[in-house]
Amino acid sequence: MARSPREVAREVLEIEAAAVRGLAGQLDEAFDRAVERIRSATGRVVCTGMGKSGIVMKKVAATLASTGTPAFFLHPAEAIHGDLGMIVDGDVVLAASYSGTTEELLRLVEVLTRQGIPLIALSGNPASPLARAADIHLPVAIDKEACPLNLAPTASTTATLALGDALAMALLEARGFTPEDFARFHPGGRLGKQLLRVDQLMHRGEEVPRVAAATPMREAIYEMSRKRFGITAVTDEEGRLLGCISDGDLRRMLERGEDVIGRSAGECMRPDPHTIDGELLAPAALKVMEDHRITSIFVTGAGRRLEGIVHLHDLWGLELF
């Protein structure tokens, strides 16, 4: 009787999980040497592989590059047809082939050997031509593929990908890679913003709405309108934050029938507004703003000196920690 799709799926997942777990027992000092060889390289990591292994190595290259290890993918067939110039002295080649007998890869290895380019090989067969030619061989042997025919690369490519991730993470730790470094390599999107500090996102200088305490309210209202934050800071001669005036404050004063235009900013300001430190991570700043139901918040430093302002729009797309 034919198995249900879920039965097939469960078996595939169990086989692939076992393949990844099995890598832990294969790790030896060669892995340490591979990490040190890559870490000390003056060039890039050139990741290469054919077919499914090639697809996996594209991802490994991307993970390395995004975590502090310069890397790129080079197709072995294109390499031996003119792209070898992409490999330069100081580079390290990271090649994957489960059988270790891929023809295009072995032809590339011949050239690398003549050029003296270090080679780290990921293969399931330590006796294969690729493994023997490598300076360092990292085993990715599995018991069987997840394919019912034991033919399609499945568990083997999963194991190769997992070992590539292990290399990248070991290098990340060896380099002392920080969340700030990660943000520097991911300036776009939600991931980057989650790791940015407030002082990397805030508006500063002339972009910050601010007036002196003696400023007439007519000019203060103009400053609020011109800077488009719906708020202005009120500061002293030393740049210290004394208070603020928001659109909401103006509305409430007008509702009470107060003479707004005839007063100064210092007379109308709300003292001790909410502020944040520039070292705060962006998601934490977002939480402060949401907790207090405000759309803008001033950034202050030592002595409550005004340094900048952050608007809710600057933090859109973030998830709270």
N, C-alpha and C positions, 0 to 999 in steps of 0.2 A: 504494500500500500504506500502510495506516495506521501511524503512528509508535507506538513503544512508549511507555508512560508515562514511562520513564526518559529517553527522547529529548526528550519534551515538557518534562520537569522541567529537564533540562540547558539547554535553550534559554531557558526562563523565567529561570533563575538567571543565565545569561550576559547576557541583555537587561537585567535589573534591576541587575546589577553594573556594566554599561556606563553605565546611567543615573546611578548614584551617582558613578562616576568622572568623568562629564561635568560634574558640578557644579563641580568644582575649576576648570575653565577659565572658568566663568561668574562666579566671584567677582570683585568689584571693590570700589571704595571705598564702594559702597552698603552692603555688609555691615559695614564698619567703622562707618559712620554708624548702622546699625541697632543694633549692639552698644552704642554710646555712648548712643543715645537710650534704650534700655531700662535701661542701667546708671544713668543719671542721673535716671530717672523717680522721682517721689516716691510713686507708687502701685503698682499691680499690672500684670502683663501679662495681658490678656484674650485668650485664644486662641479662635478661632472658625472655623467651616467647616461645610459641609453634606455629608451623605452620607459617602462614604469619607474625604473630606478632613476632615470633622468628627471621625471616629474617630481619624485621625492626630493632629489637633490636641489631642485629649484627652490623648494620650500625651505630646505636646510640653509641654503645661501641667504634667503630672505630673513630667516630667524637669526642667523649669525650677524648679518649687517645691522639688524634693528636692535641688537643687544651689545654693540660695541666692538664687533670683530668685522673689519671690512671684508666683504665677500661678494662674489657674483657667480652666476652659472655659465658654463661654457659647454656647448654641445660637442661631444667628441668627434662626430663625423664632420661638423663644420670646422672644428679645430684643425683637423688634418687636411682640410681643403682651403686653407688660407687664414684661419683665425688664430693661429698659434702666436701671432704677434701680440695677442691680448695677455699672454703670460710673460712676466718679466722676472728678472732676478729679485729675490726676496719673497716671491710668492710661494705658497704651499698648495699642492693639489690634493683635494679630497675626492676620491673616486669610489663609486659604488657599483657593484655588480654581484648579484647573489652567487652566480655560478663561477664568477671570476674568469670567464673565458670569452667575454664579449669582444668580438674582433676589432670593432672600431676603437674601443677603449685600449686594447692591447697595442694597437698601432700608435695611439697617442702616448702610451707609456714608454714605448721605444724612444720617442723623441725626447720626452721628459728626462729619461735616463741619460741621454747624450748631453742634455743641457744642464744636468745637475740640479734639476728642480725636485725638491723633496716631495714624496708621494705617500699619502696615508690612504689605505684601502679598506673599504667596508665590504666584506664578503663572507658567505657562508661556508666557504671551502678554504681552509688554511693552506692546502696543497695546490691551489689553483695558480695558474700563471700570474694573475694579477696580485695575489697575496705574496707570492715569492718575489715579485719585482718591487714590491712596496718597501719603503723604509720602515713603515709601521703598519701592521695589520690589525684591524679591529674586527673580531668575529661577530657575525650576526646570524649564527646557525639556528635553525628552527627544526622542530620535529616533523611538521608537515604544513602544507599550504591550507588555507581555509576553503579553497576551491574543492568541491566534491570530487572533481577529477584529479585533484592534486597537481594541477597544471598552471592555472592563472596565478600570477604573482599577487598574493594577498597578504598572508601572514608575514612573508619575507619582506615586503615593502613596508608594512607597518613596523616591523622590527627595525628596519633601516632608518625610518623616520624617527622612531623613538630614540635610537642611539645618536642620531644627529641632534635632536633636542638636548640629550644628555651632554653632548660635547659643548653645545652653545651655552647651556646653563653653568657648566663647570668653568667655562671661559669667562662668563659674566662674573662669577664669584671671584675668580682669580684676578680679574682686572679691577675689582672693587667698584663695579658698575652700580650707580645709584639711581633712585627714582628720578632725580633731576636730569641725569644723563639720558634716561629713557624718554623723558619729556622732550629733550633736545632733538632726539631722533624721530619723535612722533608729534610734530608741532600741529598737525591737523587732526580734527576729529575729537571724539569724546575721550579716548585714552590719553591723548596728549594733555588735554585741559585738566583732566583729573589729577595729573601729576605736576601741574604748574602751580607756582606760588602766586598769591595775590599781586605781589609787586611786579610780576611778569605780565599780568593782564590789565592792571589798572591804568587809567588815564592820568597823566601827570602834566606839570608845567601849565602852559596857557590853556590847556583843555579843562582844567579844574575850575569850576565856578566858585569864585571867592570875592568877598568884599570886606572892607574895614567896618568896624563897629559904627563909625561916624558917617558912613555912606548913606545918603538919602534913600528912602525906600523906592523911589521912582527908578533910581539907578540900579538898586538891588534886583528889582523885578526885571529890568532889562538884562542884567547879567544872567538871571535864571532862564530867561527866554532865549538869549543868545547861545548859551552853552547846552541847552536842551536836555538837561538832566532832571528838570522839575524840582531843583533844589539848589541852594547856594550855601557855601560855608561862610561864616563870619569869623575873621581872624584878627589877632592883634598885630602890632608892628613887628614882632618876632616870628610871625607865621604860625603861632599857636592857635589851635581851634578853640574858639570861645563858644560857638553855638551854630545853629543853622536855621534857615528859613526854607520851607518847602511849599509847593503848591497847596497842599492840604492845610498848612498853617495859615496861608493867606486866605483861603476860603473860610476857615473857621473865624478868623478875625473880622472878615467882612460880614459874616452871618451875625456876629455879635454887635455890629454897627460901629466898630472901631475905626478911627481915622488912621488908615494905613499910610497914605501918601504923605501926610504931614509929619511922619516920624522917621527915625533913623533905623538902620539895620540892627544896631545894638539894642534898641528899644523893642523891636519886634521879634528878635531871634528867640529860638527855643534853646536853652542852655543844655550842655551835656548830651549831645546827640550820640547815637550808637556809632561806634567806630570799630575797626579791626586792624590787626597788625599785618604788615606786608609779607611776613614770613609764613602766614597761614596758607594752607593748601586751598585751592579753589573750591572743592566741594564743601569744606568747612565754612568758607565764606558764604556760600549759597545757603547753608543751613541757618546761619545767623540771620540772613536776610529773610528767609521764609518764616523763621520763628517770630520775627518782629514785624512781619508783613510790610516790608519796605522794598522799594525798587532800586534805591541807590544807597551806598554806604561809603563814608569817608575812611581813608587809610591814614593812620597817624603813626608817628615814630616816637622817639624819646621826647619827654616833655610835652606830649600831645601836639607835636609839630605836624602840620598838615602835609602829607606826602602825595596823596592822590585820591581818586574816587573810582569806585567800581559800580557798574550798572548791571541789573539783572540780565540784560541782553548779552553782556560779556560772558555770562556763565551758563547760558542756555545749552541744553544737551548733556549736562552733567548728571551723574547719579550720586546721591548722597552716600557717604561711607556709613 
